[in-house]
Amino acid sequence: MRCIPMDSIRARRKHYDERLGAALRQLNDAIRDCHKSGLDVDVSTLTMHTQRGPMVQVDLRTFRLDGAPPTLKVVESNNLKLW
């Protein structure tokens, strides 16, 4: 395994933490918009266990609500906030 300078590792981690944060905000905005339009969102996860540890894949589906859109509330699951 090749040696990677610590500054490079920190910079990469910071970069990808920022990208993941932006993606999570965009996901939350999309879920909120679905709720406002009268659709509900089903969020499911698939966890694959590898030699490097668990790798999670997220799947999203929309479906029609009966009646008015729900009141929004924050639900936290595994450090992932969903609206």
C-alpha angles and dihedrals in degrees: 000000000000121000114247118199113251092235089058092049092049092047092049092047092049091048094051094042087056092048092049091048091052091048091051092051090050091049092050091049091051092049091048090051090050090053092048090052092054098260126120125216126224112205117194131172133209117202119203116193113219136168088266092053135264118340115198125208119194124213123192129194132173128217136178120266122220108237129349125355114274125256107261119245132168117251119189121204123169092340090307114122114209125185 
